[in-house]
């Protein structure tokens, strides 16, 4: 592996004028220089498209803007991958931001571990909150290397990392034959799953270099849309993929399956036909989870509550949500 690999940082942009400048400013202040930021304007109509151009002019040579017709996050990311050239690829969402060591730490971890994918930890920032965090260089004690199968298990059990493509650095070669599903929500699920399975090894470190900004009014508090049911397709495809490609981590996949479906289950109106379908799918993996010593307490509690019936489970969940002040992840 070369010592000075180039990095393309791909940012899909659509109507985020209030957050975009902070995001880009955090990236141009990185402690390494072997990267270029690509703003993929996905047909913005709120002035974000002009901000992209202004940022490209202000940071000429470091920030590059592409304008395209609106096609959604997946389409914008695919466009970014297909219209850039680099050895490595990173993704950042336009309403998030990163520490100044974000790219250096990801790069250092990937090079030192001779890995195909490097992953950092992240910190949530709720709308209106002020975040205090430490910016520090990566040390060897902070990172751990995993084989592809081991990394898939960590991913599926949701230990420190999840399916989001942000907070990760990928070798570009991994994307050959893999694209984000256009027109679907939860688009990161199949892509990250395939990339992890395709990799030889993955390195994960525990520094919170990615700041994940969340709105106080999000999925959990917003009106239900049938597009949220895309998670059913993504979770079913995940299980089929694991059963075929990596059956040794089927228990971990069952935990992620239950967690993913339960997240949308509580949002589905009682009168919706999908309510019963999702419930039956959740029940199909309960026994596997109960006998799994590696399953998290949170998922096991959810499974145990489900044996009381759907209504008691929803009541307990609603109560916990109010106490914790949970909002919706975007």
C-alpha positions as a printed Julia matrix, in Angstrom:
330×3 Matrix{Float64}:
   0.0     0.0     0.0
   1.36    3.43   -0.96
   2.4     5.87    1.75
   0.53    8.84    0.3
  -2.82    7.6    -0.95
  -5.29   10.21   -2.18
  -8.69   10.64   -0.53
 -11.97   11.8    -2.09
 -14.39   13.15    0.52
 -17.86   12.92   -1.01
 -20.64   15.12    0.38
 -24.16   14.8    -1.09
 -25.8    18.23   -0.85
 -29.53   18.95   -0.97
 -31.13   22.0     0.67
 -28.82   22.26    3.68
 -27.75   25.89    3.48
 -27.89   26.34    7.27
 -25.39   23.58    7.98
 -23.18   23.24    4.91
 -20.55   25.9     5.67
 -19.78   24.46    9.1
 -19.41   21.01    7.57
 -16.98   22.15    4.87
 -15.02   24.4     7.24
 -14.35   21.42    9.49
 -13.0    19.5     6.51
 -10.73   22.17    5.07
  -9.06   22.43    8.49
  -7.85   18.82    8.44
  -4.31   18.05    9.58
  -3.35   16.23    6.35
  -3.32   17.47    2.76
  -3.78   14.41    0.54
  -7.53   14.85    0.06
 -10.11   16.72   -2.01
 -13.66   17.6    -0.93
 -16.36   16.97   -3.54
 -19.71   18.7    -3.08
 -22.36   16.87   -5.11
 -25.21   19.37   -5.4
 -28.25   17.18   -5.93
 -30.52   19.81   -7.45
 -30.76   22.08   -4.4
 -33.34   24.89   -4.49
 -32.67   26.73   -1.22
 -29.42   28.44   -2.16
 -27.19   25.52   -1.18
 -26.17   25.3    -4.82
 -24.75   28.83   -4.66
 -22.99   28.13   -1.38
 -21.31   25.12   -3.02
 -19.94   27.37   -5.76
 -18.81   29.98   -3.23
 -16.97   27.36   -1.2
 -15.27   26.0    -4.34
 -14.06   29.5    -5.15
 -12.94   30.25   -1.59
 -11.08   26.94   -1.26
  -9.97   26.52   -4.86
  -8.19   23.26   -5.43
  -9.44   21.78   -2.15
 -13.21   21.96   -2.7
 -14.79   20.9    -6.02
 -18.5    21.23   -6.85
 -20.61   19.14   -9.21
 -24.22   20.1    -9.99
 -26.75   17.46  -11.03
 -30.48   16.89  -11.23
 -32.13   15.74   -8.02
 -31.91   11.99   -7.62
 -31.56   11.46   -3.89
 -28.67   10.67   -1.55
 -27.83    7.35   -3.19
 -27.71    8.86   -6.66
 -25.5    11.71   -5.44
 -23.07    9.33   -3.75
 -22.92    7.09   -6.81
 -22.27   10.18   -8.92
 -19.46   11.2    -6.58
 -17.81    7.8    -6.78
 -18.1     7.68  -10.57
 -16.88   11.25  -11.19
 -13.86   11.33   -8.9
 -10.49    9.63   -8.93
  -8.7     8.73   -5.72
  -7.23    5.75   -3.92
  -9.57    6.08   -0.96
 -13.15    7.3    -0.44
 -14.79    8.9     2.61
 -18.32   10.2     3.06
 -19.59   13.06    5.19
 -23.21   14.2     5.44
 -23.65   17.95    4.82
 -25.29   18.68    8.17
 -22.6    16.94   10.22
 -19.01   17.95   10.89
 -15.74   16.37   11.96
 -12.73   16.95   14.19
  -9.56   18.3    12.59
  -7.93   14.86   12.96
 -10.8    13.01   11.25
  -9.03   12.16    7.99
  -5.57   11.84    9.51
  -6.75    9.34   12.1
  -8.76    7.29    9.6
  -5.82    7.3     7.2
  -3.29    6.41    9.9
  -5.44    3.53   11.13
  -5.94    2.17    7.61
  -2.23    2.38    6.72
  -0.89    1.03   10.0
  -3.32   -1.88   10.07
  -2.91   -2.5     6.33
  -6.7    -2.51    6.23
  -9.26   -2.06    3.46
 -11.64   -0.08    5.7
 -11.01    2.17    8.7
 -13.8     3.21   11.09
 -13.94    5.8    13.86
 -16.41    6.32   16.68
 -18.9     9.17   16.58
 -20.68   11.54   18.91
 -24.29   12.67   18.63
 -25.11   16.36   18.79
 -28.73   17.25   19.28
 -30.14   20.41   17.78
 -29.59   23.32   20.18
 -26.86   21.58   22.18
 -23.29   22.81   22.46
 -20.77   20.03   22.06
 -17.51   19.87   23.97
 -15.11   17.29   22.63
 -11.44   16.45   22.53
  -9.49   16.48   19.3
  -6.53   14.13   19.46
  -4.2    12.11   17.27
  -4.73    8.38   17.05
  -2.54    6.09   19.15
  -2.13    2.37   18.59
  -3.92    1.56   21.85
  -7.1     3.15   20.46
  -7.46    0.87   17.46
  -8.19   -2.79   16.84
  -7.96   -4.77   13.61
 -10.54   -7.39   12.58
 -10.88   -9.96    9.85
 -13.79   -9.43    7.46
 -15.99  -11.93    9.32
 -15.08  -10.51   12.73
 -15.82   -6.98   11.49
 -19.22   -8.07   10.18
 -20.03   -9.45   13.62
 -19.05   -6.16   15.27
 -21.14   -4.27   12.71
 -24.23   -6.44   13.1
 -24.12   -6.41   16.9
 -23.84   -2.59   16.67
 -20.74   -2.43   18.85
 -19.36    1.06   18.34
 -20.09    1.12   14.59
 -23.21    0.85   12.46
 -24.19    0.76    8.8
 -23.69    4.48    8.16
 -20.98    5.03    5.54
 -19.85    8.22    7.23
 -17.15    7.82    9.87
 -15.35    5.35    7.62
 -12.56    5.36    5.05
 -12.73    2.85    2.2
 -10.33    1.64   -0.46
 -11.95    2.73   -3.72
 -11.42   -0.69   -5.3
 -14.04   -2.14   -2.93
 -16.8    -0.21   -4.72
 -16.32   -2.07   -8.01
 -19.7    -3.66   -8.69
 -21.32   -2.03   -5.63
 -23.67    0.96   -5.8
 -26.04    2.68   -3.42
 -29.68    1.69   -4.16
 -31.32    4.71   -5.78
 -34.73    5.76   -4.5
 -34.48    3.79   -1.25
 -34.18    4.83    2.36
 -31.65    3.12    4.66
 -29.4     2.98    1.6
 -26.25    2.45    3.66
 -27.31   -1.0     4.85
 -26.63   -3.11    1.72
 -23.59   -1.07    0.71
 -21.73   -1.22    4.03
 -22.64   -4.89    4.41
 -21.18   -5.75    1.01
 -18.08   -3.61    1.51
 -17.31   -5.27    4.84
 -17.82   -8.72    3.34
 -15.6    -7.85    0.38
 -12.78   -6.49    2.54
  -9.92   -8.59    3.88
  -9.64   -6.7     7.14
 -11.18   -3.72    8.92
  -9.66   -1.49   11.59
 -11.82    0.29   14.18
 -10.72    2.94   16.65
 -12.53    4.53   19.58
 -11.93    8.26   19.08
 -15.12   10.23   18.37
 -13.93   12.03   15.25
 -17.34   12.33   13.57
 -20.01   14.66   14.95
 -23.45   13.36   14.02
 -25.96   16.21   14.18
 -29.55   15.25   14.95
 -32.77   17.2    14.74
 -34.99   17.14   17.81
 -37.94   16.45   15.53
 -37.05   13.49   13.38
 -38.3    10.05   12.4
 -39.69    9.06   15.78
 -41.69   12.28   16.02
 -42.59   12.77   12.38
 -45.63   11.52   10.53
 -45.34    8.01    9.12
 -44.45    7.56    5.46
 -44.51    4.31    3.52
 -40.93    5.02    2.44
 -39.9     4.04    5.96
 -40.98    0.52    5.09
 -37.88    0.29    2.88
 -36.19   -1.0     6.03
 -38.13   -4.27    5.6
 -36.55   -4.88    2.21
 -33.11   -3.86    3.47
 -33.31   -6.14    6.52
 -34.62   -9.08    4.48
 -31.81   -8.62    1.95
 -29.32   -8.42    4.81
 -30.47  -11.75    6.21
 -30.41  -13.42    2.79
 -26.92  -12.09    2.13
 -25.58  -13.31    5.48
 -27.19  -16.74    5.14
 -25.51  -17.16    1.76
 -22.19  -15.37    2.21
 -21.39  -15.49    5.95
 -23.66  -17.94    7.79
 -21.24  -17.96   10.74
 -22.57  -14.53   11.82
 -26.27  -15.33   11.43
 -26.87  -14.8    15.17
 -25.45  -11.29   14.97
 -27.56  -10.64   11.88
 -30.67  -11.81   13.75
 -30.02   -9.22   16.45
 -29.64   -6.46   13.86
 -32.75   -7.72   12.05
 -34.87   -7.46   15.19
 -33.43   -4.05   16.11
 -33.89   -2.65   12.61
 -37.47   -3.82   12.26
 -38.52   -2.82   15.78
 -37.29    0.73   15.11
 -39.85    1.15   12.32
 -42.51   -1.06   13.93
 -43.29    1.53   16.6
 -43.83    4.16   13.92
 -46.31    2.2    11.8
 -49.99    3.14   12.4
 -52.08    0.36   13.93
 -54.37    0.27   10.89
 -51.49   -0.25    8.42
 -51.19   -3.75    6.95
 -47.41   -3.63    7.37
 -47.78   -3.55   11.17
 -48.64   -7.24   11.36
 -46.08   -8.21    8.71
 -43.23   -6.53   10.59
 -44.4    -8.04   13.89
 -44.29  -11.56   12.45
 -40.83  -10.96   11.05
 -39.6    -9.74   14.44
 -41.01  -12.85   16.11
 -39.2   -15.1    13.62
 -35.77  -14.36   15.12
 -36.64  -14.16   18.84
 -35.47  -17.63   19.86
 -32.15  -17.19   18.1
 -31.53  -13.97   20.02
 -32.51  -15.36   23.43
 -29.92  -18.14   23.25
 -27.21  -15.83   21.91
 -24.69  -14.99   24.64
 -23.32  -12.13   22.54
 -26.64  -10.36   22.04
 -26.83   -6.97   23.75
 -28.99   -6.48   26.83
 -31.01   -3.87   24.98
 -32.0    -6.25   22.2
 -32.68   -9.11   24.62
 -34.94   -6.87   26.7
 -36.8    -5.94   23.53
 -37.24   -9.62   22.68
 -38.48  -10.49   26.19
 -40.96   -7.62   26.07
 -42.23   -8.89   22.72
 -43.34  -12.13   24.4
 -45.81  -10.06   26.41
 -47.43   -9.02   23.14
 -47.16   -6.07   20.8
 -49.28   -3.69   22.89
 -47.3    -4.04   26.18
 -44.05   -3.76   24.22
 -45.2    -0.52   22.61
 -46.31    0.91   25.95
 -42.93    0.23   27.57
 -41.08    1.61   24.55
 -43.2     4.77   24.54
 -42.5     5.32   28.24
 -38.74    4.83   27.79
 -38.72    7.17   24.8
 -40.36    9.96   26.8
 -37.95    9.54   29.71
 -34.88    9.53   27.48
 -36.09   12.35   25.25
 -35.47   10.29   22.14
 -35.96   12.06   18.86
 -35.66   10.76   15.36
 -32.48    9.83   13.63
 -32.49   11.22   10.15
